Amino acid sequence: MRVSVILCTYSMDRYSDFSEAANSVLNQTYNNVELVVVVDGTDAVYERATDDYGEKENVILHCNEQNRGLSDSRNNGVELATGDVVAFIDDDAVADSKWITELVDTYKRCGALAVGGKMTPAWVAGKPNYLPAEFYWLVGVTYRGFAEEVTEVRNTFSSNLSFRREVMLDLGGFQSNMGKQGSNDLQGAETELCARMREEHGRGVVYNPEAMVAHKVFDYRTEPAWLVERAFWQGYSKQVMQTVRPGSTDRESKFLFQLISEFIPERTKRLVSRPSIPNLLQLIMIAILTSAVGAGYGYAVLNRAV
């Protein structure tokens, strides 16, 4: 089974991170791997990548004529890929050396249409003591409350997600109006795609927690103001998702119930029995971030009703 890993990038400021991501793909224990690099309309990045990777085997380089956004760039990568499976990784992530081996083993064992893995945190500026593990999803990391064993889920993070290429082509790829592009902060392109796959094929993504990718959590992503804004736009995006794909946010509803019925009472008891500043701050942040998500969801309802 040949696996094509699609890595999209666009900024010279992130070139060193992109290079680390690319090298982690090229140094997999699994041999039949192809790296597809899509530069989103930045000639300087494409020229540098060509100098560094243009002569390497099993590397395809492409530059969009203009900035198209992440979703279109990934779709371009799928078109260029030659693998049986297409996998996605971001330019601020680093794959474990056995990542592709674990993905391929899961395809073979489960006969899956899509396979995803666990995102682990790489705290660039240190782990903040006020960020609760239940909200690690805000920084692109697998969170408390997600599956802990091999099982079928709706989707995993797009930086550790793969599909059989024929399935991806049949689905038509990611929707262009979702995903990061310029000031557009509408999130959840992978959620919409996987929900569409379940509608059309009746199957979700098989999650394997042993297929690991580390996501760099830069200092700005741990600032409280950034987290609150991110939570707001996540809520906004979830409402849009619910409108586009009714029933696709059932997982979020279950998580909210688990948060209220299990995690918050547990944390409250812990705070009472073992008072500490970090425990108090995390409980407060849960309340703030949950409210921010709700505000974003409500704003989307009102905004789309106008």
MOWORA-V516410 format. One record per pair of residues at least 6 apart in sequence whose C-alpha atoms are under 6 Angstrom apart, sorted by sequence separation. I is the first residue (numbers start at 0). J is the second residue. D is the distance in whole Angstrom. If there is no record, write none. Layout:
I_J_D ; I_J_D
This chain:
136_142_6 ; 197_203_5 ; 241_247_6 ; 38_45_6 ; 135_142_5 ; 178_185_6 ; 177_185_6 ; 178_186_5 ; 270_278_6 ; 133_142_5 ; 132_142_6 ; 133_143_5 ; 178_188_5 ; 132_143_5 ; 177_188_5 ; 173_192_6 ; 120_140_6 ; 119_140_6 ; 40_62_6 ; 118_140_5 ; 35_58_6 ; 39_62_6 ; 40_63_5 ; 118_141_5 ; 33_57_5 ; 34_58_5 ; 35_59_5 ; 36_60_5 ; 37_61_5 ; 38_62_5 ; 39_63_5 ; 40_64_5 ; 33_58_6 ; 37_62_6 ; 40_65_4 ; 40_66_5 ; 39_66_5 ; 3_32_6 ; 7_36_6 ; 9_38_5 ; 1_31_5 ; 2_32_5 ; 3_33_5 ; 4_34_5 ; 5_35_5 ; 6_36_5 ; 7_37_5 ; 8_38_5 ; 9_39_5 ; 3_34_6 ; 4_35_6 ; 7_38_6 ; 9_41_6 ; 157_189_6 ; 11_44_6 ; 154_190_6 ; 154_193_6 ; 115_155_6 ; 116_159_6 ; 115_159_5 ; 115_160_4 ; 115_161_6 ; 114_161_5 ; 113_161_6 ; 113_162_4 ; 112_162_6 ; 153_203_5 ; 154_204_6 ; 186_236_6 ; 112_163_6 ; 152_203_6 ; 153_204_6 ; 185_236_6 ; 151_203_6 ; 152_204_5 ; 151_204_5 ; 151_205_4 ; 150_205_6 ; 151_206_6 ; 150_206_5 ; 149_206_5 ; 149_207_5 ; 234_292_4 ; 238_296_5 ; 231_291_5 ; 235_295_4 ; 227_288_6 ; 230_291_6 ; 231_292_5 ; 234_295_4 ; 235_296_4 ; 230_292_5 ; 234_296_4 ; 232_295_6 ; 231_295_4 ; 235_299_5 ; 28_96_6 ; 27_96_5 ; 28_97_6 ; 89_158_5 ; 20_90_6 ; 23_93_6 ; 88_158_4 ; 5_76_6 ; 23_94_5 ; 29_100_5 ; 87_158_5 ; 88_159_6 ; 20_92_6 ; 87_159_6 ; 17_90_4 ; 20_93_5 ; 87_160_6 ; 86_160_6 ; 16_91_6 ; 86_161_4 ; 85_161_5 ; 3_80_6 ; 85_162_5 ; 84_162_6 ; 3_82_5 ; 84_163_4 ; 85_164_6 ; 2_82_5 ; 83_163_6 ; 84_164_5 ; 1_82_5 ; 2_83_6 ; 4_85_6 ; 83_164_6 ; 1_83_5 ; 2_84_5 ; 3_85_5 ; 4_86_5 ; 5_87_5 ; 6_88_6 ; 2_85_6 ; 4_87_6 ; 6_89_6 ; 114_204_5 ; 116_206_5 ; 113_204_5 ; 114_205_5 ; 115_206_5 ; 116_207_5 ; 117_208_5 ; 114_206_6 ; 116_208_5 ; 121_213_6 ; 118_211_6 ; 120_213_6 ; 121_214_6 ; 123_216_6 ; 116_210_5 ; 117_211_5 ; 118_212_5 ; 119_213_5 ; 120_214_5 ; 121_215_5 ; 122_216_5 ; 123_217_5 ; 124_218_5 ; 116_211_6 ; 118_213_6 ; 121_216_6 ; 74_172_6 ; 70_173_5 ; 71_175_6 ; 70_175_5 ; 70_178_6 ; 101_210_5 ; 69_179_6 ; 68_180_4 ; 98_210_5 ; 98_211_6 ; 95_211_6 ; 95_212_6 ; 94_212_4 ; 93_212_6 ; 93_213_5 ; 92_213_5 ; 92_214_4 ; 92_215_6 ; 91_215_6 ; 129_277_6 ; 128_277_5 ; 131_281_5 ; 129_280_5 ; 130_281_6 ; 129_281_5
